[in-house]
């Protein structure tokens, strides 16, 4: 093994050690931004494998820093349907390096030109997708995209190894969130619901005919159970988990 290979292996092991300690999706999001920059890419996406009938990519994305305009336009013109990249991910577990020029040639002429123009506008012309799955067998993928030169073989190995650990950690975090949410009481959920509706503790106390102290107690307990840093984050997490609407 060369010194360069040893340095790459050490770098990956250090990054994976970080992944194992993450507690929230936001931890993973920040990490993925760092990895994206480290490898000279522009954007990343971690997604669940879209179903064969899916028409939009946004609903399958778990975390991403794709420009919102790009993702919106991608879904508005239904580029997911007939995507050569998605077709590869569905039939293979082998990582895929891609160039938007080549991908466009595999599409019909209309969507090929649209996809090429769209990704070129955001300087996201080439990258790689890494098929992954979690402990339950649920399939997904991790991608890195930008305008740098194609990833080297060593970089593909590094990113593939990282992708497996990131997807697995996100699944573990969702499982932890689910277990925590099971412990929320009806009163705690009521308080989160009213907080999401913009009510203060005083107003919630009046609505539920309880003391402000009791409302604060319920909200603080719910925040702790959801492993959130404050009420705002607790509400956001409860909404994401479908506990409140």
Secondary structure, DSSP 8 states (H G I E B T S, - for coil): --HHHHHHHHHHHHHHHHHHT--SHHHHHHHHHHHHHHTT-SEEEEEE---TT---SGGGEEEE-S-HHHHHHHHHTT-STT-HHHHHHHH--S-EEEEHHHHHHTS-HHHHHHHHHHHHHTT--EEEEEEEE-TT--EEEEEEEESS----HHHHHHHHHHHHHHHHHHHHHHHHHHHHHHT--HHHHHHHHHHHTT--HHHHHHHHT--HHHHHHHHHHHHHHTT-SSHHHHHHHHHHTTS--
